[in-house]
Amino acid sequence: MYKILVMNLGSTSTKVAYYEDEKSVYSENIDHPADEIKKFATFWDQEEYRLDLIRKFLKEHNIKLEDLDAIVSRGGHTKPLVSGAY
């Protein structure tokens, strides 16, 4: 069985899901109210804020990073990369 963490970083929310093979076991849409987001000058400044929310999701569902087979992220601002798997 493959255990996969999937994240979608949007401008006003972070969507997080945990899959076992192709089955979604847990998923959550974490909204970021405008008054919280405006505290950050840039998207990059939100890193710890969003990481803390993702860590909370993992802890609430007893998901350990070392047990995951893959972590997938979509969206958010990333530096230009050569396509492929990392």
All heavy atoms as an XYZ file, in Angstrom:
706
protein
N       0.850     -1.174      0.000
C       0.000      0.000      0.000
C       0.896      1.238      0.000
O       1.843      1.341      0.771
C      -0.889      0.002      1.240
C      -1.614      1.289      1.415
S      -2.664      1.469      2.879
C      -2.505      0.000      3.791
N       0.573      2.184     -0.880
C       1.312      3.444     -0.954
C       0.596      4.492     -0.113
O      -0.621      4.622     -0.163
C       1.411      3.935     -2.396
C       2.287      3.064     -3.244
C       1.737      2.196     -4.174
C       3.662      3.107     -3.096
C       2.542      1.388     -4.952
C       4.481      2.303     -3.871
C       3.921      1.444     -4.799
O       4.723      0.641     -5.557
N       1.372      5.264      0.647
C       0.844      6.334      1.483
C       1.351      7.653      0.913
O       2.554      7.865      0.799
C       1.295      6.156      2.930
C       0.766      4.865      3.537
C       1.271      4.674      4.933
C       0.719      3.365      5.501
N       1.149      3.177      6.894
N       0.401      8.535      0.557
C       0.744      9.747     -0.178
C       0.109     10.968      0.483
O      -1.080     10.971      0.795
C       0.254      9.645     -1.633
C       0.831      8.379     -2.287
C       0.632     10.891     -2.434
C       0.126      7.982     -3.568
N       0.911     12.020      0.668
C       0.418     13.296      1.147
C       0.349     14.233     -0.053
O       1.321     14.370     -0.801
C       1.359     13.885      2.203
C       0.977     15.262      2.739
C      -0.320     15.181      3.542
C       2.101     15.820      3.599
N      -0.810     14.874     -0.248
C      -1.015     15.782     -1.378
C      -1.394     17.158     -0.836
O      -2.222     17.260      0.073
C      -2.146     15.260     -2.303
C      -2.373     16.218     -3.460
C      -1.821     13.868     -2.801
N      -0.746     18.195     -1.385
C      -1.026     19.566     -0.953
C      -1.281     20.439     -2.174
O      -0.655     20.259     -3.215
C       0.164     20.128     -0.179
C       0.489     19.347      1.078
S       2.056     19.834      1.800
C       3.209     19.156      0.617
N      -2.199     21.375     -2.016
C      -2.478     22.367     -3.050
C      -2.473     23.724     -2.356
O      -3.371     24.034     -1.577
C      -3.824     22.088     -3.716
C      -4.127     23.055     -4.840
O      -3.455     24.062     -5.025
N      -5.165     22.747     -5.593
N      -1.433     24.509     -2.619
C      -1.265     25.808     -1.965
C      -1.893     26.898     -2.822
O      -1.371     27.238     -3.876
C       0.219     26.097     -1.750
C       1.005     24.996     -1.032
C       2.478     25.316     -1.023
C       0.473     24.786      0.361
N      -3.006     27.413     -2.360
C      -3.683     28.480     -3.085
C      -3.460     29.824     -2.418
O      -2.805     29.923     -1.374
N      -4.013     30.856     -2.996
C      -3.802     32.198     -2.450
C      -4.548     32.419     -1.136
O      -4.083     33.157     -0.285
C      -4.212     33.253     -3.472
O      -5.581     33.117     -3.790
N      -5.697     31.760     -0.965
C      -6.489     31.961      0.254
C      -6.775     30.675      1.017
O      -7.535     30.681      1.982
C      -7.829     32.639     -0.081
O      -8.571     31.782     -0.966
C      -7.621     34.002     -0.714
N      -6.159     29.571      0.583
C      -6.364     28.304      1.291
C      -5.214     27.346      1.010
O      -4.450     27.527      0.067
C      -7.687     27.652      0.870
O      -7.604     27.205     -0.466
N      -5.129     26.342      1.878
C      -4.214     25.225      1.674
C      -5.064     23.967      1.741
O      -5.732     23.722      2.747
C      -3.121     25.182      2.762
O      -2.366     26.391      2.698
C      -2.199     23.990      2.579
N      -5.060     23.207      0.670
C      -5.793     21.947      0.658
C      -4.791     20.828      0.916
O      -3.733     20.789      0.293
C      -6.504     21.755     -0.673
C      -7.588     22.791     -0.913
C      -8.137     22.701     -2.317
C      -9.175     23.758     -2.554
N      -8.613     25.109     -2.668
N      -5.138     19.934      1.841
C      -4.256     18.836      2.212
C      -5.062     17.548      2.184
O      -6.200     17.506      2.655
C      -3.669     19.038      3.631
C      -2.633     17.994      3.940
C      -3.085     20.426      3.802
N      -4.465     16.498      1.640
C      -5.143     15.194      1.611
C      -4.121     14.087      1.830
O      -2.953     14.212      1.461
C      -5.862     14.996      0.286
N      -4.594     13.021      2.426
C      -3.772     11.833      2.653
C      -4.454     10.669      1.944
O      -5.653     10.430      2.127
C      -3.653     11.551      4.155
C      -3.045     10.213      4.470
C      -1.690      9.986      4.281
C      -3.833      9.175      4.956
C      -1.129      8.746      4.582
C      -3.286      7.943      5.255
C      -1.937      7.731      5.061
O      -1.395      6.505      5.349
N      -3.682      9.982      1.130
C      -4.188      8.847      0.356
C      -3.468      7.567      0.756
O      -2.278      7.587      1.063
C      -3.954      9.062     -1.141
C      -4.859     10.073     -1.777
C      -4.621     11.436     -1.651
C      -5.965      9.664     -2.521
C      -5.454     12.368     -2.245
C      -6.804     10.600     -3.116
C      -6.539     11.942     -2.973
O      -7.361     12.863     -3.563
N      -4.192      6.489      0.703
C      -3.624      5.147      0.767
C      -3.998      4.503     -0.555
O      -5.184      4.320     -0.843
C      -4.149      4.382      1.973
C      -3.609      4.956      3.272
C      -4.070      4.235      4.517
O      -4.978      3.369      4.437
O      -3.526      4.543      5.593
N      -2.985      4.239     -1.352
C      -3.170      3.856     -2.750
C      -4.021      4.940     -3.420
O      -3.674      6.105     -3.357
C      -3.754      2.458     -2.894
C      -2.735      1.384     -2.476
O      -1.516      1.602     -2.661
O      -3.156      0.334     -1.979
N      -5.125      4.601     -4.013
C      -5.943      5.596     -4.715
C      -7.109      6.110     -3.870
O      -7.922      6.896     -4.342
C      -6.467      5.003     -6.020
C      -5.353      4.681     -6.992
C      -5.860      4.053     -8.276
O      -7.085      4.024     -8.503
O      -5.019      3.577     -9.044
N      -7.181      5.688     -2.611
C      -8.299      6.057     -1.753
C      -7.935      7.261     -0.878
O      -6.942      7.240     -0.149
C      -8.679      4.882     -0.853
C      -9.842      5.191      0.055
C     -10.149      4.035      0.984
C     -11.285      4.455      1.887
N     -11.190      3.834      3.184
N      -8.765      8.304     -0.945
C      -8.592      9.461     -0.076
C      -9.069      9.087      1.326
O     -10.242      8.770      1.523
C      -9.389     10.655     -0.604
O      -9.291     11.728      0.290
N      -8.164      9.104      2.272
C      -8.493      8.726      3.649
C      -8.889      9.959      4.460
O      -9.873      9.937      5.194
C      -7.299      7.995      4.299
C      -7.605      7.614      5.736
C      -6.913      6.763      3.482
N      -8.116     11.039      4.348
C      -8.396     12.296      5.036
C      -8.161     13.442      4.059
O      -7.209     13.409      3.281
C      -7.462     12.516      6.233
C      -7.430     11.403      7.233
C      -6.308     10.600      7.381
C      -8.523     11.153      8.069
C      -6.263      9.584      8.318
C      -8.489     10.139      9.005
C      -7.353      9.355      9.126
O      -7.320      8.349     10.042
N      -8.987     14.457      4.145
C      -8.737     15.661      3.359
C      -9.302     16.860      4.112
O     -10.268     16.732      4.878
C      -9.349     15.566      1.964
O     -10.749     15.483      2.042
N      -8.658     17.992      3.899
C      -9.081     19.203      4.592
C      -8.763     20.420      3.730
O      -7.713     20.474      3.093
C      -8.350     19.310      5.930
C      -8.819     20.438      6.799
C      -8.184     20.404      8.190
O      -7.660     19.361      8.603
O      -8.229     21.449      8.843
N      -9.678     21.368      3.725
C      -9.462     22.644      3.076
C      -9.256     23.666      4.192
O     -10.194     23.978      4.921
C     -10.656     23.023      2.197
C     -10.435     24.326      1.473
O      -9.309     24.793      1.332
N     -11.516     24.929      1.018
N      -8.032     24.154      4.329
C      -7.694     25.095      5.394
C      -7.768     26.507      4.812
O      -6.933     26.895      3.999
C      -6.282     24.816      5.941
C      -6.161     23.353      6.391
C      -5.956     25.778      7.076
C      -4.741     22.885      6.639
N      -8.789     27.248      5.219
C      -8.944     28.618      4.735
C      -7.989     29.555      5.454
O      -7.707     29.384      6.645
C     -10.382     29.098      4.952
C     -11.368     28.391      4.048
O     -11.032     28.190      2.865
O     -12.457     28.027      4.521
N      -7.516     30.565      4.716
C      -6.638     31.594      5.277
C      -7.355     32.935      5.172
O      -7.374     33.539      4.101
C      -5.305     31.641      4.530
C      -4.623     30.317      4.426
N      -4.358     29.528      5.520
C      -4.158     29.646      3.356
C      -3.747     28.418      5.124
N      -3.621     28.465      3.815
N      -7.953     33.387      6.268
C      -8.661     34.663      6.239
C      -7.735     35.810      5.821
O      -6.538     35.797      6.122
C      -9.137     34.849      7.683
C      -9.118     33.470      8.278
C      -8.014     32.739      7.583
N      -8.307     36.787      5.158
C      -7.529     37.923      4.648
C      -6.748     38.616      5.753
O      -5.601     39.029      5.540
C      -8.455     38.903      3.949
N      -7.331     38.736      6.962
C      -6.628     39.421      8.042
C      -5.380     38.662      8.494
O      -4.440     39.262      8.998
C      -7.564     39.704      9.223
C      -8.153     38.454      9.850
O      -8.401     37.482      9.125
O      -8.388     38.476     11.076
N      -5.343     37.334      8.308
C      -4.137     36.562      8.625
C      -3.103     36.683      7.513
O      -1.927     36.891      7.779
C      -4.498     35.084      8.842
C      -5.199     34.817     10.143
C      -5.398     33.322     10.383
O      -4.575     32.515      9.928
O      -6.397     32.984     11.019
N      -3.558     36.548      6.276
C      -2.641     36.579      5.127
C      -1.965     37.943      4.979
O      -0.797     38.024      4.611
C      -3.394     36.195      3.829
C      -3.814     34.737      3.879
C      -2.566     36.459      2.587
C      -2.680     33.736      3.911
N      -2.678     39.013      5.283
C      -2.101     40.345      5.077
C      -0.951     40.652      6.048
O      -0.226     41.613      5.850
C      -3.175     41.423      5.146
C      -3.744     41.690      6.512
C      -4.788     42.794      6.441
C      -5.352     43.063      7.826
N      -6.400     44.059      7.787
N      -0.754     39.791      7.051
C       0.372     39.954      7.966
C       1.702     39.657      7.282
O       2.756     40.028      7.782
C       0.224     39.022      9.174
C      -0.973     39.305     10.044
C      -1.086     38.253     11.135
C      -2.361     38.410     11.919
N      -2.536     37.315     12.902
N       1.630     38.971      6.139
C       2.839     38.546      5.438
C       3.073     39.430      4.218
O       2.170     39.643      3.412
C       2.712     37.084      5.013
C       2.421     36.159      6.166
C       1.133     35.714      6.406
C       3.434     35.752      7.011
C       0.848     34.871      7.466
C       3.170     34.908      8.090
C       1.881     34.463      8.314
N       4.304     39.898      4.072
C       4.634     40.781      2.949
C       4.611     40.038      1.618
O       4.186     40.584      0.603
C       6.006     41.422      3.172
N       5.053     38.776      1.621
C       5.107     37.991      0.396
C       4.586     36.586      0.661
O       4.453     36.157      1.808
C       6.551     37.862     -0.147
O       7.312     37.031      0.750
C       7.219     39.220     -0.297
N       4.329     35.872     -0.428
C       3.921     34.466     -0.308
C       4.990     33.666      0.428
O       4.694     32.818      1.260
C       3.665     33.878     -1.697
C       3.195     32.450     -1.660
C       1.864     32.161     -1.450
C       4.090     31.404     -1.820
C       1.432     30.837     -1.406
C       3.658     30.089     -1.779
C       2.328     29.815     -1.569
N       6.255     33.945      0.129
C       7.367     33.213      0.753
C       7.375     33.392      2.262
O       7.788     32.491      2.998
C       8.697     33.644      0.154
C       8.791     33.309     -1.295
C       8.730     34.193     -2.335
C       8.930     32.016     -1.876
N       8.827     33.520     -3.529
C       8.949     32.181     -3.274
C       9.031     30.731     -1.352
C       9.063     31.117     -4.162
C       9.152     29.663     -2.233
C       9.164     29.855     -3.615
N       6.903     34.520      2.746
C       6.867     34.775      4.190
C       5.819     33.919      4.900
O       5.816     33.835      6.125
C       6.585     36.255      4.462
C       7.694     37.165      3.979
O       8.859     36.709      3.899
O       7.401     38.335      3.653
N       4.941     33.272      4.155
C       3.895     32.419      4.729
C       4.376     30.993      5.006
O       3.611     30.170      5.519
C       2.702     32.353      3.780
C       2.045     33.664      3.507
C       0.979     33.543      2.435
O       0.432     32.471      2.183
N       0.685     34.660      1.787
N       5.615     30.701      4.686
C       6.109     29.321      4.764
C       5.860     28.674      6.124
O       5.251     27.598      6.197
C       7.595     29.263      4.427
C       8.158     27.860      4.474
C       9.624     27.788      4.103
O      10.269     28.837      3.923
O      10.130     26.662      3.998
N       6.316     29.258      7.210
C       6.143     28.644      8.535
C       4.669     28.570      8.931
O       4.233     27.590      9.528
C       6.941     29.396      9.598
C       8.422     29.074      9.576
C       8.722     27.582      9.744
O       8.129     26.923     10.629
O       9.548     27.069      8.975
N       3.911     29.603      8.590
C       2.470     29.638      8.872
C       1.782     28.430      8.242
O       1.034     27.699      8.899
C       1.907     30.962      8.333
C       0.410     31.053      8.229
C      -0.377     31.225      9.358
C      -0.227     30.998      6.991
C      -1.760     31.336      9.256
C      -1.604     31.113      6.877
C      -2.362     31.269      8.017
O      -3.726     31.373      7.914
N       2.053     28.202      6.958
C       1.421     27.074      6.260
C       1.979     25.732      6.713
O       1.237     24.759      6.859
C       1.547     27.249      4.757
C       0.696     28.413      4.250
C       0.748     28.500      2.749
N       0.087     29.671      2.237
C      -0.951     29.647      1.416
N      -1.460     28.509      1.017
N      -1.485     30.763      0.968
N       3.278     25.668      6.945
C       3.874     24.417      7.439
C       3.262     24.008      8.776
O       2.993     22.825      9.004
C       5.389     24.563      7.585
C       6.212     24.286      6.349
C       7.677     24.638      6.599
C       6.088     22.851      5.893
N       3.048     24.971      9.658
C       2.436     24.661     10.953
C       1.041     24.064     10.772
O       0.667     23.118     11.473
C       2.359     25.907     11.830
C       3.712     26.325     12.378
O       4.663     25.511     12.346
O       3.822     27.479     12.833
N       0.271     24.590      9.835
C      -1.073     24.069      9.585
C      -1.020     22.658      8.992
O      -1.836     21.795      9.345
C      -1.842     25.014      8.660
C      -2.155     26.385      9.265
C      -2.656     27.353      8.198
C      -3.149     26.258     10.406
N      -0.062     22.410      8.125
C       0.100     21.072      7.544
C       0.557     20.092      8.609
O       0.060     18.963      8.698
C       1.061     21.119      6.348
C       0.435     21.942      5.207
C       1.430     19.714      5.886
C       1.410     22.345      4.114
N       1.481     20.516      9.467
C       1.935     19.656     10.577
C       0.772     19.321     11.519
O       0.668     18.195     12.018
C       3.062     20.338     11.352
C       4.362     20.392     10.615
C       5.430     21.071     11.453
N       6.653     21.229     10.709
C       7.252     22.390     10.458
N       6.740     23.513     10.945
N       8.353     22.448      9.766
N      -0.100     20.304     11.757
C      -1.273     20.072     12.606
C      -2.179     19.016     11.978
O      -2.671     18.112     12.666
C      -2.032     21.390     12.794
C      -3.248     21.278     13.667
C      -3.955     22.626     13.796
C      -5.261     22.464     14.548
N      -6.072     23.678     14.509
N      -2.407     19.109     10.666
C      -3.211     18.113      9.947
C      -2.597     16.719     10.137
O      -3.307     15.755     10.448
C      -3.265     18.473      8.461
C      -3.869     17.423      7.573
C      -5.237     17.348      7.383
C      -3.064     16.493      6.916
C      -5.801     16.373      6.566
C      -3.612     15.527      6.098
C      -4.985     15.467      5.928
N      -1.281     16.610      9.953
C      -0.605     15.317     10.099
C      -0.760     14.775     11.513
O      -1.068     13.590     11.706
C       0.875     15.457      9.740
C       1.185     15.802      8.285
C       2.662     16.122      8.114
C       0.762     14.680      7.357
N      -0.552     15.624     12.500
C      -0.649     15.192     13.892
C      -2.066     14.747     14.242
O      -2.255     13.717     14.891
C      -0.198     16.321     14.820
C      -0.152     15.925     16.266
C       0.411     17.039     17.134
C       0.464     16.570     18.574
N       1.034     17.581     19.454
N      -3.064     15.520     13.808
C      -4.462     15.183     14.104
C      -4.859     13.820     13.551
O      -5.733     13.150     14.101
C      -5.395     16.247     13.531
C      -5.386     17.542     14.303
C      -6.211     18.643     13.647
O      -6.719     18.437     12.518
O      -6.349     19.706     14.259
N      -4.224     13.415     12.448
C      -4.570     12.145     11.810
C      -3.505     11.070     12.012
O      -3.549     10.027     11.365
C      -4.839     12.377     10.321
C      -5.991     13.300     10.092
N      -7.291     12.980     10.401
C      -6.035     14.571      9.612
C      -8.084     13.994     10.110
N      -7.351     14.972      9.645
N      -2.568     11.357     12.932
C      -1.520     10.401     13.282
C      -0.754      9.913     12.045
O      -0.491      8.722     11.884
C      -2.103      9.229     14.069
C      -1.025      8.465     14.807
O      -0.015      9.023     15.207
N      -1.233      7.170     14.970
N      -0.422     10.848     11.167
C       0.346     10.539      9.957
C       1.788     10.950     10.205
O       2.063     12.103     10.536
C      -0.224     11.294      8.736
C      -1.691     10.918      8.520
C       0.622     11.023      7.501
C      -2.426     11.846      7.566
N       2.686     10.002     10.052
C       4.107     10.271     10.277
C       4.818     10.427      8.942
O       4.622      9.606      8.029
C       4.723      9.138     11.086
C       4.102      9.021     12.463
C       4.672      7.883     13.241
C       3.976      7.828     14.586
N       4.110      6.563     15.223
N       5.626     11.471      8.826
C       6.347     11.725      7.578
C       7.166     10.520      7.135
O       7.218     10.198      5.950
C       7.260     12.945      7.719
C       6.569     14.300      7.735
C       7.578     15.410      7.989
C       5.824     14.549      6.443
N       7.784      9.837      8.080
C       8.636      8.701      7.720
C       7.855      7.517      7.156
O       8.431      6.622      6.537
C       9.510      8.258      8.903
C       8.735      7.844     10.122
C       8.478      8.958     11.129
O       8.614     10.147     10.799
O       8.116      8.612     12.262
N       6.536      7.508      7.339
C       5.704      6.434      6.795
C       5.209      6.719      5.378
O       4.648      5.847      4.723
C       4.484      6.185      7.701
C       4.878      5.616      9.058
O       5.975      5.049      9.183
O       4.070      5.754     10.000
N       5.399      7.955      4.908
C       4.904      8.337      3.588
C       5.808      7.814      2.478
O       7.032      7.792      2.622
C       4.803      9.860      3.476
C       3.810     10.536      4.413
C       3.940     12.046      4.315
C       2.392     10.086      4.110
N       5.185      7.420      1.390
C       5.936      6.988      0.207
C       6.172      8.138     -0.759
O       7.119      8.121     -1.537
C       5.183      5.857     -0.507
C       5.104      4.618      0.360
O       6.159      4.033      0.635
O       3.984      4.254      0.773
N       5.284      9.145     -0.712
C       5.427     10.288     -1.619
C       4.720     11.501     -1.022
O       3.754     11.371     -0.273
C       4.827      9.970     -2.986
N       5.256     12.661     -1.355
C       4.626     13.936     -1.021
C       4.514     14.709     -2.324
O       5.496     14.868     -3.046
C       5.454     14.727      0.011
C       5.578     13.934      1.312
C       4.818     16.092      0.265
C       6.506     14.556      2.333
N       3.296     15.165     -2.617
C       3.036     15.863     -3.874
C       2.473     17.236     -3.546
O       1.609     17.369     -2.687
C       2.015     15.073     -4.729
C       1.733     15.788     -6.026
C       2.498     13.656     -4.965
N       2.971     18.251     -4.239
C       2.465     19.593     -4.037
C       2.139     20.217     -5.377
O       2.868     20.046     -6.351
C       3.492     20.448     -3.295
O       2.991     21.748     -3.098
N       1.048     20.945     -5.391
C       0.617     21.657     -6.592
C       0.308     23.081     -6.179
O      -0.182     23.333     -5.088
C      -0.641     20.994     -7.146
C      -1.246     21.715     -8.311
C      -2.583     21.078     -8.690
N      -3.126     21.740     -9.842
C      -3.772     22.892     -9.828
N      -3.944     23.517     -8.693
N      -4.231     23.425    -10.932
N       0.581     24.013     -7.058
C       0.255     25.395     -6.771
C       1.316     26.062     -5.932
O       2.388     25.522     -5.689
N       0.983     27.223     -5.474
C       1.949     27.994     -4.706
C       2.994     28.581     -5.630
O       3.039     28.295     -6.822
N       3.794     29.404     -5.092
C       4.855     30.029     -5.883
C       6.122     29.202     -5.724
O       6.549     28.921     -4.612
C       5.101     31.456     -5.403
C       3.904     32.321     -5.569
N       3.561     32.862     -6.777
C       2.948     32.705     -4.703
C       2.467     33.576     -6.635
N       2.064     33.491     -5.385
N       6.658     28.806     -6.816
C       7.925     28.075     -6.779
C       8.892     28.750     -7.730
O       8.496     29.411     -8.689
C       7.760     26.596     -7.193
O       7.204     26.558     -8.500
C       6.866     25.846     -6.238
N      10.135     28.549     -7.454
C      11.150     29.046     -8.355
C      11.115     28.176     -9.617
O      10.757     27.009     -9.535
C      12.514     28.970     -7.687
C      12.615     29.863     -6.472
C      13.952     29.696     -5.783
C      13.967     30.543     -4.514
N      15.146     30.337     -3.721
N      11.472     28.725    -10.752
C      11.475     27.913    -11.977
C      12.387     26.685    -11.812
O      13.488     26.783    -11.297
C      12.045     28.861    -13.037
C      11.749     30.224    -12.512
C      11.854     30.104    -11.000
N      11.866     25.546    -12.231
C      12.593     24.289    -12.120
C      12.551     23.574    -13.482
O      11.620     23.752    -14.246
C      11.946     23.367    -11.074
C      11.843     23.886     -9.656
C      10.965     22.959     -8.837
C      13.223     23.973     -9.035
N      13.526     22.735    -13.696
C      13.492     21.862    -14.854
C      12.425     20.813    -14.563
O      12.326     20.311    -13.442
C      14.872     21.206    -15.079
C      14.815     20.215    -16.206
C      15.922     22.276    -15.338
N      11.597     20.482    -15.539
C      10.519     19.527    -15.292
C      11.082     18.158    -14.941
O      12.210     17.817    -15.296
C       9.618     19.426    -16.514
O      10.347     18.908    -17.607
N      10.290     17.392    -14.215
C      10.698     16.050    -13.818
C      10.332     15.803    -12.369
O       9.619     16.579    -11.748
N      10.812     14.723    -11.819
C      10.526     14.353    -10.427
C      11.691     14.771     -9.541
O      12.851     14.707     -9.951
C      10.309     12.856    -10.322
N      11.369     15.205     -8.340
C      12.397     15.617     -7.368
C      12.237     14.810     -6.109
O      11.195     14.426     -5.729
C      12.262     17.107     -7.057
C      12.675     17.979     -8.211
C      11.773     18.348     -9.184
C      13.983     18.389     -8.325
C      12.153     19.140    -10.249
C      14.390     19.184     -9.385
C      13.461     19.555    -10.346
O      13.870     20.335    -11.395
